[in-house]
């Protein structure tokens, strides 16, 4: 029994010696696990937590990052460094984080170093590790690493779209069926629920598809697709809707689709104005042509011969020796023969 106790005592001394020389059982460091962040959101953080024994001093804390498919390479994967009494900084490998993160400064008595994201991108979906450098009681620089962790980037459901086939404004009984397909983006993959506006409490489909097989007016209405996914026990929801208009065949021939009514109304007023202007212009043109035609048919009034006679007398009194080259003929009165010409000639001779 005495030799067994002596052996145990020797082992204990060896452990204490190794602990002081290597420091592997002294300083400790860890990193937060199971980190889930929302794309484009803030609030995600990485924390290196560490503890030291009496006589040990912090030299620096380094945060490393590596892509999912690669191993850590110390030369290229240090993204941030924390040194007591100095401003924490991003290293060259962490410049892609510039403007998107905040770093906490540490002191000789600190036990945490934190990197906090203001905006989370897809490039942040990586493995991370903390490494602590410290001096032991013998003033020798030692280091210890944490386990790795990963930031999982998740995306709340968004961009809900609905496709309908056949893609028409109206449907009638000749349509075999109408297929509605709902698609949204998100990670994890969204699930879907269909409702009809008239009864939001009744689920008509639990998949992204809904088929209207009975194409009758009773199935007209607003169909709503709700997409949702769950991230960290939070249910995110987004929805969209589509109007389905089913009419009777004869009504389809007479009545345009609701959207067509608005289009026709938009063009009706300009068309009426154009027609009215054209009609007014045509009426004006016809009126002008009628007046011109009426005036062209009126007889031209012959000049009064008495005025011509007086003009001839006035000319002769001023000494004109030339005889006129024409004879002025009075209108022939009823019963007169050719006396009118003779009388005029006698008048000129007497003068």
Buried (B, 14 or more C-beta within 10 A) or exposed (E): EEEEEEEEEEEEEEEEEEBBEEBEEBBBBBBBEEBEBBBEBBEBBBBBBBEBBEEBBBBBBBBBBBEEEEEBEEEEBBBBBBBBEEEBEBBEBBEBBEEBBEBBBBEEEBEEBBBBBEBBBEEBBBBBBBBBBBBBEEEEEBBBBBEBBBBEBBBBBBEBEBEBEEEEEBBBBEEEEBBBBBBBBBBEEBBBBBBBEEEEEEEBBEEBEBEBEEBEBEBBBEBBBBBBBBBEEEEBEBBBBBEBBBBEEEEBEEEBBEEEEEEEEEEEEEEEEEEEEEEEEEEEEEEEEEEEEEEEEEEEEEEEBEEBBEEBEEEBEEEEEEEEEEEBEBEEEEEEEEEBBEEBEEEBEEE
